[in-house]
Amino acid sequence: MKVDPGTLDWKDAYKLLIGSVLPRPIAFVSTVDRDGHCNLAPFSFFTGICANPMMVCFAPMIRGTDGKKKDTLSNIEATKQFVINIVGEKIAAKMNDCAIEYPPEVDEFVQTGLTKIPCEFVKPPRVKECDVHLECTLHEIVTFGDHPGAGSLVIGRVVYLHVLDELFENGKINSEKLRPIGRMAGQTYTRAVSDTFELERKKQPGK
């Protein structure tokens, strides 16, 4: 089968994309608007970029229901700050509840019973029930259209990290204790560390 994505309806192209790029880690992003209203939403187009400076990115799409940008993106455009809370299996259900399209003034922390705790350098709160938090300031937003199916790439600089003490071992995060989850296609998720294997990265012969 050969497919030209330019010939597809965006919903059909989206299905092929999320069925190919997987599993995807989840950025559970907390933001505030100019008036201090909190927002909390998950995004599965998310990855790290580099370590020095420490940069991450995620990609909120234009809402397919009404063609508007998501509250998370609007808040970041206004305040230039956000927090990425790493999702462990223990809060999977509440994370999923935050994907509901509430009005901008509705606080997802309140709706789901998740707990706000303050950050060191940015105004948005972090999620206490998450074990790793990345405080970020906005570096750049790259926009790829303003219609359903389009989206933006939000690039952030990590200015502070929080890691639960019991997860931090010899300068590393114990992923088995973190128990992160990933997004598959449709409504399917995966446990990231339940079935892992190792491959040694080899060097070029003679070097």
N, C-alpha and C positions, 0 to 999 in steps of 0.2 A: 504494500500500500504506500502510495506517495501522496503527500498533502502539501498544498500551498496555503499557508495560514492566512494569506491575504484574501483568499476566496471564501473564508469561513465566517459565519456569524461569530461574534466575540464570545458567546457562551460556549460554542463548540470548540473554539480555539482554546478557551480556558480549560475545558475538560482534558484536552490533549496535554496541555502544559502541566497541570497538577498531577496527571497520571504518568508523566515522564520525569519530572524533577521531584524526587522523593527518596527517602523521607526528608521532611523539611522541619528544622527546628522552629520553635514558636517564640516570637518576641511578644511578651505580655507588657504592653506599653502604657505607662501612666503619664498623664499630662494634666495641666490646668489651663483654663482660659484666662483672659485678662481680668475677669471678675472673681477669679479664684475657684470656679466650679471645677471639680475633679472629673476626669474621664479615665477609663481603664478598658483596653480592648486588645485582643490577640491578633497577631499577624504572622502568617507562616511563610511569607517571602522575606527571609531574614538570614543574615550571615555576618561574619566578621570580615574585615578588609585587611588590616595590618596591625602590627604590634607597637610600632614606634613612629609616629604617634599611634595610640590605640584607637582604632576607628571601627565602627560597626555601621550596618545599614539595614533598613527594612523598606518594604514597598507597599504602601496602602493604595489600593485601587479605588477608582471612582465607584460610588455605590450604584449597583445595578437597578435598585428599586426606584430611585428618583433622579439619578444622574448628578448627584451632588458629591462634593468631597467629604471625606469622613471627618468626624469631630477631632480625631487625633491629629490629622494633618493641619486642620485649621488652628488648633491650639499651638502646635509647634511653630507654625508660621507667625503666630502672634507673640509667643514668649521665648522662642529659640531654645527651649529646654525640654527634656523628657527623660524618663527612666525606663530601662528595659529590665523587667523582672523575669527570671528564668523559671519556666513552668516545670514543676515536678509532678509526678503522678498523683500525689495526694490532693492537689487542687484542680485536677483536670475538669471536673464537673463545673466548678465555679468559674474557671477560665472560660469554658464553653458558654456559660450564661452571660458572660460579658460581651459575647458576639452579637447579642440582641441589639437592634438598632433603636436605642432609646433616644429621646429628644436631647439636645445638647446640655440642658440644665439638669438632667438626671445623673446622679452620682452612682456609678456602677459599684463602687465600694459599698455603699449603703444597700443597694439592691441585692448584692450577693453575700453580704456579711463578712467580706474580707476587711482586713485591718490596715489602716494607714499608719505608717511611721515616717518620721521626717528624714530627709536626706541631709548630707553635709554641705553641698554646694548648689544644688538646684531646688527650685520651689516645688515641683510635683512630689507627692509622697511616694514611697515605695510600698510594696505589698509584704507585710510581715510574714505571711504564710509561705512566701517564696524564700529559697535559701541562698540565692545569688541575685544581686542587683547591680546594674550598670547605670551610674548617673551620667547623663550625656548632655552636651551642649551642641546645638546645631552647627554643622559645618557647611552643608549645602543641600538644597533640594533641587533635583532634576525632574522636570515634568514632561510627560509623554502624552499630552492631550487632556481634554476636559470632557470627554464623552464616556459613556458606559463601556467598560472593557479597557480603558486607558488607566494610567496611574502615575505615581511619582516615586522616585527613589530618594529616601530621606537618609542622609549621611550624617552621622553624629560622632563627636569625639568623646571618648570615655574619660571623664575627669575624676571619677572616684568609683571604687568597687566595694561591695559588701559581700563577704562570704561567711556563711555560718561556720563557726569555729570547728565543729566536729567534721566538716567536710574538707577542711584545709589541711593537707598532709604533705610535708616536704616541698612546699612551694607549689603544690598542685591541688586541683579539686578532685576529690574522689567521686567519680561519676556514678559508681554503684550506690553510694549513699544519696547522691542528688536525685537519682531516678528520673532523669528527664524524659519527656515524651516528645514525639514528632508527629507531624501531620502527613497522612497519606492522601489518596484521592477520596472525593466524596466526604462522608462523615466518619471515615476510618482513621484511627490514630495508632501509633506503635510505641512500644516501650523500647527506648534506645539502647539499653544495656542488658536486655534479657537474653540475647543470643549474639554474642560478639566473637570475633576472632582476630588474630594478629598477623600482620605481614611485615617482615623486616624490610625497610627501605634499603635497597642495595646501592653500592657505589660503582662507578664506572671502573672496569678492570684496569689495574695498573695505577690507580690513584688512591 
